[in-house]
Amino acid sequence: MSETSATPAAHPARQIVIDLAVMTVIGVVLAVVGPLGSFDAPFWLRLVYWLGLAWAGYACYRPIGGLVTRLGANLDLPEWSLWLLACLIATVPMTVVVWLVEALPPPLEVPSAERWITTYGYVLAIGAVVTMVFYLVQSKPAAAPEVTAAPPVPLPVPGLVEVPSQPRLFDRLPPALGTDLVALEMEDHYLRVHTVLGSDLILLRMRDAVAELDGLDGAQVHRSWWVARGAVERVERDGRNVRLVLSQGLVAPVARNMVPVLKTAGWL
């Protein structure tokens, strides 16, 4: 499927700038507080130390959202368990960064297993808290998935000329994408809108996007997917796992709690 480039790739860059600004504030706060025995160092040195670790931490922990989104779509596990797993993994390279910084200047000394575990615990605690703050700020609990049907067509009023309307979501998209919606897919903190003409990324939460569909016939079949009913070509089953094969070669997973809802609605 082709990717439309009508919308400038400014949204991800803008979000990164905002994130780095937040990490800078966190680094300054940590420099002022001086945790983990760093308060005895001069302020300028604490500032350089904590700012450097804050930015390095962003580089290590930032990809967590994408990992959670991809694993969540395939494993259908509780979201908190995926965030925990992602934090545990991201803390490994961040611990190496902390060790390298603390070991300066050369020669570097490889830390003992006990010191490594202790450092890992400290880094995990701080990294998990900062990640939680980002998660709470940039997302809210999504409303319960529901199947939406097209609203009833109002009776025409004699003498009244109505202007055809479309879902508000399309006002955010380039005209090149058209209005034949296939699916919405979460990618980290962004939303990929799929139409029969291509796809594009926008900075929008799933719950807000669904609200802007204005009753378009479809369903949020998974926390990371909304699917237009008319785009479903067939249903695939693999044990308890159910997937919807869509036009344009897309495959959307179905959350297990949505299977009976979709059956009742006649999707499955």
Salt bridges, closest charged atoms under 4 A:
GLU3 OE1 - ARG192 NH1 2.93
ASP19 OD2 - ARG62 NE 3.42
GLU102 OE1 - ARG115 NH2 3.28
GLU185 OE1 - HIS194 NE2 2.91
GLU187 OE2 - ARG192 NE 2.69
ASP188 OD2 - ARG62 NH1 2.34
ASP188 OD1 - HIS189 NE2 3.75
ASP208 OD2 - ARG205 NE 2.88
GLU212 OE2 - ARG172 NH2 2.73
ASP214 OD1 - ARG168 NH2 2.88
GLU236 OE2 - ARG234 NH2 3.33
GLU236 OE1 - ARG243 NE 3.69
